[in-house]
């Protein structure tokens, strides 16, 4: 209550990277990360198990709005 852990703000290169969620069609596993716009390479950041994990990912990287899903 009094000593809540603060989320550490991190940044990413907004001109070269785009936040996306990579989802598996077979298992439904979701991984949040960044897709390089020039090469198309995906950099994994964290596993998304529920809406709380997604909210933490958005808060950590200061992302507003919806995030695109890729399969």
Biopython code that builds the backbone (N, CA, C, O; Angstrom):
import numpy as np
from Bio.PDB.StructureBuilder import StructureBuilder

atoms = [
    (1, "UNK", "N", (0.812, -1.177, 0.000)),
    (1, "UNK", "CA", (0.000, 0.000, 0.000)),
    (1, "UNK", "C", (0.864, 1.252, 0.000)),
    (1, "UNK", "O", (0.698, 2.104, -0.873)),
    (2, "UNK", "N", (1.770, 1.389, 0.942)),
    (2, "UNK", "CA", (2.592, 2.588, 1.013)),
    (2, "UNK", "C", (3.851, 2.486, 0.162)),
    (2, "UNK", "O", (4.361, 3.494, -0.328)),
    (3, "UNK", "N", (4.347, 1.278, -0.010)),
    (3, "UNK", "CA", (5.613, 1.100, -0.701)),
    (3, "UNK", "C", (5.422, 0.344, -2.004)),
    (3, "UNK", "O", (6.061, -0.682, -2.235)),
    (4, "UNK", "N", (4.557, 0.845, -2.836)),
    (4, "UNK", "CA", (4.273, 0.213, -4.119)),
    (4, "UNK", "C", (5.455, 0.433, -5.062)),
    (4, "UNK", "O", (6.035, 1.518, -5.101)),
    (5, "UNK", "N", (5.798, -0.590, -5.806)),
    (5, "UNK", "CA", (6.893, -0.497, -6.757)),
    (5, "UNK", "C", (6.449, 0.351, -7.952)),
    (5, "UNK", "O", (5.408, 0.090, -8.556)),
    (6, "UNK", "N", (7.238, 1.353, -8.279)),
    (6, "UNK", "CA", (6.914, 2.226, -9.395)),
    (6, "UNK", "C", (7.372, 1.575, -10.693)),
    (6, "UNK", "O", (8.382, 0.871, -10.726)),
    (7, "UNK", "N", (6.616, 1.820, -11.767)),
    (7, "UNK", "CA", (7.012, 1.279, -13.059)),
    (7, "UNK", "C", (8.122, 2.145, -13.622)),
    (7, "UNK", "O", (8.021, 3.371, -13.657)),
    (8, "UNK", "N", (9.162, 1.497, -14.052)),
    (8, "UNK", "CA", (10.308, 2.196, -14.621)),
    (8, "UNK", "C", (9.974, 2.538, -16.072)),
    (8, "UNK", "O", (9.639, 1.654, -16.860)),
    (9, "UNK", "N", (10.063, 3.810, -16.419)),
    (9, "UNK", "CA", (9.774, 4.237, -17.784)),
    (9, "UNK", "C", (10.959, 3.883, -18.669)),
    (9, "UNK", "O", (12.109, 4.185, -18.349)),
    (10, "UNK", "N", (10.659, 3.245, -19.774)),
    (10, "UNK", "CA", (11.677, 2.898, -20.758)),
    (10, "UNK", "C", (11.267, 3.533, -22.073)),
    (10, "UNK", "O", (10.121, 3.950, -22.237)),
    (11, "UNK", "N", (12.185, 3.606, -22.994)),
    (11, "UNK", "CA", (11.866, 4.222, -24.275)),
    (11, "UNK", "C", (12.286, 3.302, -25.416)),
    (11, "UNK", "O", (13.040, 2.346, -25.233)),
    (12, "UNK", "N", (11.778, 3.623, -26.585)),
    (12, "UNK", "CA", (12.146, 2.911, -27.800)),
    (12, "UNK", "C", (12.197, 3.923, -28.924)),
    (12, "UNK", "O", (11.636, 5.012, -28.805)),
    (13, "UNK", "N", (12.851, 3.584, -29.998)),
    (13, "UNK", "CA", (12.998, 4.487, -31.134)),
    (13, "UNK", "C", (11.698, 4.491, -31.932)),
    (13, "UNK", "O", (11.438, 3.567, -32.702)),
    (14, "UNK", "N", (10.897, 5.509, -31.754)),
    (14, "UNK", "CA", (9.580, 5.576, -32.388)),
    (14, "UNK", "C", (9.659, 5.735, -33.899)),
    (14, "UNK", "O", (8.699, 5.411, -34.598)),
    (15, "UNK", "N", (10.771, 6.221, -34.416)),
    (15, "UNK", "CA", (10.908, 6.387, -35.861)),
    (15, "UNK", "C", (11.290, 5.075, -36.551)),
    (15, "UNK", "O", (11.040, 4.914, -37.745)),
    (16, "UNK", "N", (11.894, 4.132, -35.811)),
    (16, "UNK", "CA", (12.351, 2.871, -36.404)),
    (16, "UNK", "C", (11.603, 1.651, -35.914)),
    (16, "UNK", "O", (11.661, 0.601, -36.555)),
    (17, "UNK", "N", (10.895, 1.757, -34.784)),
    (17, "UNK", "CA", (10.226, 0.604, -34.206)),
    (17, "UNK", "C", (8.753, 0.894, -33.951)),
    (17, "UNK", "O", (8.347, 2.039, -33.749)),
    (18, "UNK", "N", (7.969, -0.173, -33.966)),
    (18, "UNK", "CA", (6.526, -0.072, -33.752)),
    (18, "UNK", "C", (6.130, -1.132, -32.726)),
    (18, "UNK", "O", (6.517, -2.292, -32.869)),
    (19, "UNK", "N", (5.357, -0.757, -31.682)),
    (19, "UNK", "CA", (4.930, -1.759, -30.697)),
    (19, "UNK", "C", (3.876, -2.689, -31.290)),
    (19, "UNK", "O", (2.900, -2.234, -31.887)),
    (20, "UNK", "N", (4.080, -3.996, -31.122)),
    (20, "UNK", "CA", (3.139, -4.997, -31.617)),
    (20, "UNK", "C", (3.027, -6.126, -30.605)),
    (20, "UNK", "O", (3.869, -6.276, -29.721)),
    (21, "UNK", "N", (1.967, -6.918, -30.752)),
    (21, "UNK", "CA", (1.794, -8.137, -29.962)),
    (21, "UNK", "C", (1.818, -9.297, -30.938)),
    (21, "UNK", "O", (1.014, -9.353, -31.868)),
    (22, "UNK", "N", (2.744, -10.224, -30.724)),
    (22, "UNK", "CA", (2.826, -11.412, -31.569)),
    (22, "UNK", "C", (2.046, -12.519, -30.881)),
    (22, "UNK", "O", (2.357, -12.901, -29.753)),
    (23, "UNK", "N", (1.030, -13.031, -31.565)),
    (23, "UNK", "CA", (0.159, -14.055, -30.994)),
    (23, "UNK", "C", (0.288, -15.339, -31.790)),
    (23, "UNK", "O", (0.379, -15.312, -33.017)),
    (24, "UNK", "N", (0.295, -16.462, -31.090)),
    (24, "UNK", "CA", (0.350, -17.766, -31.718)),
    (24, "UNK", "C", (-1.070, -18.215, -32.041)),
    (24, "UNK", "O", (-1.962, -18.127, -31.198)),
    (25, "UNK", "N", (-1.272, -18.685, -33.240)),
    (25, "UNK", "CA", (-2.584, -19.176, -33.638)),
    (25, "UNK", "C", (-2.896, -20.490, -32.916)),
    (25, "UNK", "O", (-4.037, -20.724, -32.518)),
    (26, "UNK", "N", (-1.897, -21.333, -32.751)),
    (26, "UNK", "CA", (-2.105, -22.663, -32.161)),
    (26, "UNK", "C", (-2.357, -22.617, -30.653)),
    (26, "UNK", "O", (-3.340, -23.175, -30.165)),
    (27, "UNK", "N", (-1.471, -21.954, -29.923)),
    (27, "UNK", "CA", (-1.544, -21.996, -28.471)),
    (27, "UNK", "C", (-2.207, -20.778, -27.850)),
    (27, "UNK", "O", (-2.648, -20.838, -26.702)),
    (28, "UNK", "N", (-2.286, -19.683, -28.580)),
    (28, "UNK", "CA", (-2.865, -18.466, -28.034)),
    (28, "UNK", "C", (-1.892, -17.639, -27.226)),
    (28, "UNK", "O", (-2.269, -16.610, -26.665)),
    (29, "UNK", "N", (-0.640, -18.073, -27.158)),
    (29, "UNK", "CA", (0.372, -17.328, -26.408)),
    (29, "UNK", "C", (0.589, -15.965, -27.058)),
    (29, "UNK", "O", (0.633, -15.850, -28.283)),
    (30, "UNK", "N", (0.725, -14.923, -26.215)),
    (30, "UNK", "CA", (0.939, -13.573, -26.709)),
    (30, "UNK", "C", (2.216, -13.007, -26.119)),
    (30, "UNK", "O", (2.472, -13.134, -24.922)),
    (31, "UNK", "N", (3.019, -12.378, -26.979)),
    (31, "UNK", "CA", (4.273, -11.769, -26.562)),
    (31, "UNK", "C", (4.282, -10.329, -27.065)),
    (31, "UNK", "O", (4.054, -10.078, -28.248)),
    (32, "UNK", "N", (4.545, -9.393, -26.170)),
    (32, "UNK", "CA", (4.624, -7.987, -26.547)),
    (32, "UNK", "C", (6.065, -7.648, -26.886)),
    (32, "UNK", "O", (7.002, -8.162, -26.276)),
    (33, "UNK", "N", (6.222, -6.777, -27.867)),
    (33, "UNK", "CA", (7.558, -6.375, -28.262)),
    (33, "UNK", "C", (7.495, -5.299, -29.312)),
    (33, "UNK", "O", (6.483, -4.617, -29.474)),
    (34, "UNK", "N", (8.607, -5.155, -30.033)),
    (34, "UNK", "CA", (8.718, -4.106, -31.028)),
    (34, "UNK", "C", (9.155, -4.690, -32.358)),
    (34, "UNK", "O", (10.040, -5.544, -32.416)),
    (35, "UNK", "N", (8.528, -4.222, -33.422)),
    (35, "UNK", "CA", (8.852, -4.658, -34.776)),
    (35, "UNK", "C", (9.655, -3.558, -35.446)),
    (35, "UNK", "O", (9.236, -2.402, -35.473)),
    (36, "UNK", "N", (10.813, -3.921, -35.987)),
    (36, "UNK", "CA", (11.647, -2.971, -36.707)),
    (36, "UNK", "C", (10.983, -2.689, -38.048)),
    (36, "UNK", "O", (10.675, -3.618, -38.795)),
    (37, "UNK", "N", (10.761, -1.424, -38.356)),
    (37, "UNK", "CA", (10.045, -1.060, -39.571)),
    (37, "UNK", "C", (10.868, -1.274, -40.835)),
    (37, "UNK", "O", (10.295, -1.459, -41.909)),
    (38, "UNK", "N", (12.200, -1.255, -40.738)),
    (38, "UNK", "CA", (13.026, -1.431, -41.933)),
    (38, "UNK", "C", (13.288, -2.895, -42.244)),
    (38, "UNK", "O", (13.226, -3.298, -43.405)),
    (39, "UNK", "N", (13.580, -3.700, -41.226)),
    (39, "UNK", "CA", (13.921, -5.101, -41.465)),
    (39, "UNK", "C", (12.759, -6.057, -41.206)),
    (39, "UNK", "O", (12.739, -7.166, -41.739)),
    (40, "UNK", "N", (11.805, -5.639, -40.402)),
    (40, "UNK", "CA", (10.688, -6.515, -40.053)),
    (40, "UNK", "C", (11.002, -7.460, -38.910)),
    (40, "UNK", "O", (10.188, -8.327, -38.589)),
    (41, "UNK", "N", (12.172, -7.313, -38.284)),
    (41, "UNK", "CA", (12.563, -8.184, -37.176)),
    (41, "UNK", "C", (11.748, -7.840, -35.936)),
    (41, "UNK", "O", (11.431, -6.676, -35.690)),
    (42, "UNK", "N", (11.413, -8.863, -35.160)),
    (42, "UNK", "CA", (10.616, -8.700, -33.947)),
    (42, "UNK", "C", (11.515, -8.866, -32.739)),
    (42, "UNK", "O", (12.249, -9.849, -32.640)),
    (43, "UNK", "N", (11.465, -7.907, -31.812)),
    (43, "UNK", "CA", (12.233, -7.968, -30.567)),
    (43, "UNK", "C", (11.260, -8.204, -29.417)),
    (43, "UNK", "O", (10.431, -7.343, -29.122)),
    (44, "UNK", "N", (11.353, -9.360, -28.768)),
    (44, "UNK", "CA", (10.467, -9.706, -27.657)),
    (44, "UNK", "C", (10.832, -8.905, -26.416)),
    (44, "UNK", "O", (12.007, -8.695, -26.116)),
    (45, "UNK", "N", (9.792, -8.456, -25.696)),
    (45, "UNK", "CA", (10.021, -7.719, -24.465)),
    (45, "UNK", "C", (9.424, -8.453, -23.268)),
    (45, "UNK", "O", (10.104, -8.663, -22.264)),
    (46, "UNK", "N", (8.141, -8.847, -23.374)),
    (46, "UNK", "CA", (7.518, -9.529, -22.245)),
    (46, "UNK", "C", (6.346, -10.395, -22.691)),
    (46, "UNK", "O", (5.732, -10.152, -23.729)),
    (47, "UNK", "N", (6.053, -11.402, -21.890)),
    (47, "UNK", "CA", (4.932, -12.302, -22.124)),
    (47, "UNK", "C", (3.656, -11.638, -21.605)),
    (47, "UNK", "O", (3.638, -11.079, -20.508)),
    (48, "UNK", "N", (2.602, -11.706, -22.400)),
    (48, "UNK", "CA", (1.312, -11.130, -22.013)),
    (48, "UNK", "C", (0.373, -12.275, -21.639)),
    (48, "UNK", "O", (-0.032, -13.061, -22.496)),
    (49, "UNK", "N", (0.033, -12.362, -20.356)),
    (49, "UNK", "CA", (-0.861, -13.411, -19.882)),
    (49, "UNK", "C", (-2.285, -12.912, -19.667)),
    (49, "UNK", "O", (-3.244, -13.671, -19.808)),
    (50, "UNK", "N", (-2.418, -11.624, -19.323)),
    (50, "UNK", "CA", (-3.747, -11.057, -19.085)),
    (50, "UNK", "C", (-3.711, -9.549, -19.345)),
    (50, "UNK", "O", (-2.699, -9.012, -19.794)),
    (51, "UNK", "N", (-4.814, -8.884, -19.062)),
    (51, "UNK", "CA", (-4.917, -7.448, -19.330)),
    (51, "UNK", "C", (-3.986, -6.633, -18.434)),
    (51, "UNK", "O", (-3.558, -5.545, -18.819)),
    (52, "UNK", "N", (-3.667, -7.142, -17.249)),
    (52, "UNK", "CA", (-2.744, -6.432, -16.360)),
    (52, "UNK", "C", (-1.339, -6.377, -16.963)),
    (52, "UNK", "O", (-0.667, -5.350, -16.871)),
    (53, "UNK", "N", (-0.895, -7.468, -17.574)),
    (53, "UNK", "CA", (0.416, -7.475, -18.230)),
    (53, "UNK", "C", (0.446, -6.506, -19.399)),
    (53, "UNK", "O", (1.447, -5.821, -19.611)),
    (54, "UNK", "N", (-0.633, -6.442, -20.154)),
    (54, "UNK", "CA", (-0.715, -5.515, -21.274)),
    (54, "UNK", "C", (-0.678, -4.069, -20.787)),
    (54, "UNK", "O", (-0.007, -3.228, -21.385)),
    (55, "UNK", "N", (-1.399, -3.781, -19.704)),
    (55, "UNK", "CA", (-1.396, -2.437, -19.129)),
    (55, "UNK", "C", (-0.005, -2.062, -18.617)),
    (55, "UNK", "O", (0.415, -0.912, -18.749)),
    (56, "UNK", "N", (0.708, -3.025, -18.036)),
    (56, "UNK", "CA", (2.068, -2.775, -17.562)),
    (56, "UNK", "C", (3.006, -2.476, -18.729)),
    (56, "UNK", "O", (3.842, -1.577, -18.637)),
    (57, "UNK", "N", (2.873, -3.219, -19.820)),
    (57, "UNK", "CA", (3.685, -2.982, -21.011)),
    (57, "UNK", "C", (3.434, -1.577, -21.563)),
    (57, "UNK", "O", (4.375, -0.858, -21.900)),
    (58, "UNK", "N", (2.164, -1.193, -21.650)),
    (58, "UNK", "CA", (1.824, 0.139, -22.161)),
    (58, "UNK", "C", (2.343, 1.240, -21.243)),
    (58, "UNK", "O", (2.847, 2.257, -21.720)),
    (59, "UNK", "N", (2.224, 1.047, -19.936)),
    (59, "UNK", "CA", (2.684, 2.059, -18.989)),
    (59, "UNK", "C", (4.203, 2.176, -18.987)),
    (59, "UNK", "O", (4.743, 3.276, -18.871)),
    (60, "UNK", "N", (4.892, 1.047, -19.115)),
    (60, "UNK", "CA", (6.350, 1.063, -19.092)),
    (60, "UNK", "C", (6.927, 1.807, -20.283)),
    (60, "UNK", "O", (7.904, 2.543, -20.145)),
    (61, "UNK", "N", (6.330, 1.619, -21.453)),
    (61, "UNK", "CA", (6.855, 2.239, -22.667)),
    (61, "UNK", "C", (6.035, 3.444, -23.124)),
    (61, "UNK", "O", (6.236, 3.943, -24.231)),
    (62, "UNK", "N", (5.111, 3.915, -22.281)),
    (62, "UNK", "CA", (4.301, 5.111, -22.557)),
    (62, "UNK", "C", (3.591, 4.999, -23.906)),
    (62, "UNK", "O", (3.745, 5.856, -24.777)),
    (63, "UNK", "N", (2.816, 3.933, -24.060)),
    (63, "UNK", "CA", (2.084, 3.664, -25.296)),
    (63, "UNK", "C", (0.607, 3.939, -25.046)),
    (63, "UNK", "O", (0.023, 3.428, -24.091)),
    (64, "UNK", "N", (0.011, 4.751, -25.910)),
    (64, "UNK", "CA", (-1.417, 5.056, -25.807)),
    (64, "UNK", "C", (-2.141, 4.411, -26.998)),
    (64, "UNK", "O", (-1.580, 4.290, -28.087)),
    (65, "UNK", "N", (-3.368, 4.009, -26.775)),
    (65, "UNK", "CA", (-4.161, 3.440, -27.847)),
    (65, "UNK", "C", (-3.981, 1.946, -27.991)),
    (65, "UNK", "O", (-3.399, 1.286, -27.130)),
    (66, "UNK", "N", (-4.487, 1.425, -29.088)),
    (66, "UNK", "CA", (-4.440, -0.011, -29.361)),
    (66, "UNK", "C", (-3.080, -0.407, -29.939)),
    (66, "UNK", "O", (-2.398, 0.397, -30.575)),
    (67, "UNK", "N", (-2.709, -1.656, -29.705)),
    (67, "UNK", "CA", (-1.470, -2.218, -30.248)),
    (67, "UNK", "C", (-1.848, -3.282, -31.274)),
    (67, "UNK", "O", (-2.704, -4.129, -31.019)),
    (68, "UNK", "N", (-1.200, -3.229, -32.432)),
    (68, "UNK", "CA", (-1.483, -4.171, -33.505)),
    (68, "UNK", "C", (-1.045, -5.577, -33.118)),
    (68, "UNK", "O", (-0.004, -5.754, -32.485)),
    (69, "UNK", "N", (-1.843, -6.583, -33.498)),
    (69, "UNK", "CA", (-1.484, -7.992, -33.284)),
    (69, "UNK", "C", (-0.999, -8.573, -34.604)),
    (69, "UNK", "O", (-1.602, -8.352, -35.654)),
    (70, "UNK", "N", (0.098, -9.317, -34.537)),
    (70, "UNK", "CA", (0.595, -10.043, -35.699)),
    (70, "UNK", "C", (0.579, -11.524, -35.365)),
    (70, "UNK", "O", (0.781, -11.909, -34.213)),
    (71, "UNK", "N", (0.338, -12.353, -36.372)),
    (71, "UNK", "CA", (0.239, -13.806, -36.157)),
    (71, "UNK", "C", (1.338, -14.533, -36.892)),
    (71, "UNK", "O", (1.415, -15.760, -36.829)),
]
sb = StructureBuilder()
sb.init_structure("model")
sb.init_model(0)
sb.init_chain("A")
sb.init_seg("    ")
for serial, (resi, resn, name, xyz) in enumerate(atoms, 1):
    if name == "N":
        sb.init_residue(resn, " ", resi, " ")
    sb.init_atom(name, np.array(xyz, "f"), 0.0, 1.0, " ", f" {name:<3s}", serial, name[0])
structure = sb.get_structure()
